[in-house]
């Protein structure tokens, strides 16, 4: 699936940005936190989307009523 490839590339790009922020010595810890929070949120959304697409790939919907992938999602919070 092409969407999986794009999601994996996006996750890798976000990870690269996070690592670059972590190793940046010119930023204070509060600046790093401020810049990293949106990246970590984006990463969480991308990971969930990746899991959902993998689930759909492995378990295609069989009913005419549509997809129920969200009903199987486990919330970590």
N, C-alpha and C positions, 0 to 999 in steps of 0.2 A: 504494500500500500504506500502510495506516495505521501500521504499525510503523516505516516509514521516517520518517514525520512525527514520531513520538514520539522516535525516536533522534536526529533532527536537532535537535529542541527540547532534548533532554537535553544534547547536545554544546554547543549555544549557551549553556545555563545554566552548564555547567562552565567554558566559556571566559570567561563574565562573572565568575564567582567568581575565576578565576585572575587576570584583569586587575585586579579589585578588590584582591586581595592584593598584586599587583605595585606598584600605585600607592598603597598604604597606607603613609604615612610614619611612622605611630606604631608600627609593628612593626619589630623588628630582623630582620636577614637570616636568622638561625637560626630565628626564629619563623615567618617567611615560608616557609622551606624545610620546616619541620615541618608546616605547614598545607597546603602545596602538593603534597607528595608523594602523599597519597591522592587528591587531585583529578586529578593527572596520570595516576595508575594507572587511575582511573575513566574518564578521557578515552581512554586507550589501549584499554580494553575496549569502550567505546562505538564507537570508530572501527572496531575489528575486527568488531563485531556489524553495523555499518552496511555494511561491505564484504561481509560474508557474506550479508546480506539482499539487497543489490544483485546479488550474483552469482546468488543463487537466483532472483531476479526475472528476470534476463536469461537464465539457464540452468536452467530447471526440471528436476528429476530425471526421467529417462525410464525408469529401471529400477525394477522392483518392490522391489528391495533397499533403496531409500531414498536419502537424500542423502549425498553424499560431498564436500560443500563444504570441510570441514576438511582433506581430503587435498591440496587445492590451495593452502592457506594458506602464505605465505612468512613465516618467523620472522625478525624483525629482530635478535634477540639473538644 
